[in-house]
């Protein structure tokens, strides 16, 4: 006759709270899909349609950033890509930096770099002005009215 043993208890009890590793994994998949769409759309508009790479100059960028649609498009691409890359680097640090102090320093450095780049990129996207008031006429692009 075979006896059935009682199930073993887990080595450690289940943690309560948010499972950040799970949400990081989900973010990587979702942001990856969105980034493929955003990046291929970006490449299609900038390199395939119109005159191709010859059309890209200061005026082309200024025209794109004059519309909220392209500001939001580039903002999404910037934020998703930087956070996606930062999360990937965090995973590498967790996998290979076994010293606790080094691990923490590297993760803080990654987080700081991502925050600084997101802030600077966002600032550029929303404050870009190809025709700043008070600039000398010789310093302005040809499409700007002399002020």
C-alpha positions, 0 to 999 in steps of 0.5 A: 500500500502506498502512502501519500505524504503531506505537501512540503511547505515552501522554503520561505513564505510568499512575499507580500507587496508589489513584485517589481521583477514581474512588472519589470518583465511585463514593461520590457515586453510591452515597451518593446512592442510599442518601440518597434511601432514608434521606431519604424514609424519614425524611420518611415517618415524620416527616411522613406517617405518624401525626399528621404534622408536629403530632407532632414535638416534644421528646418525639417526638425523645426517643422516636426517639433512645431506640431504636438503630434510629433512632440508626443511621438518623440517623447514616447520614443524617448521615455520608452527607450531610455526606461527600457534600456535602463531596466535592461541594464539593471537586469544585467547588473543584478545578474553579474554584480554580486557584490552588494555595494557595487550592485547598488552603486551601479543601479543608482548610476543607471537610474541617475543617467536615465533620469538626467537623459529623460529630463534633458530630452523632454526639455529639448522636445518641448522648449525647442525654438528655431527662431528665438526672440532677440537672436541676431538675424545672422544667427537665425535660419533662413526660414525665420523672420528677422526679429 
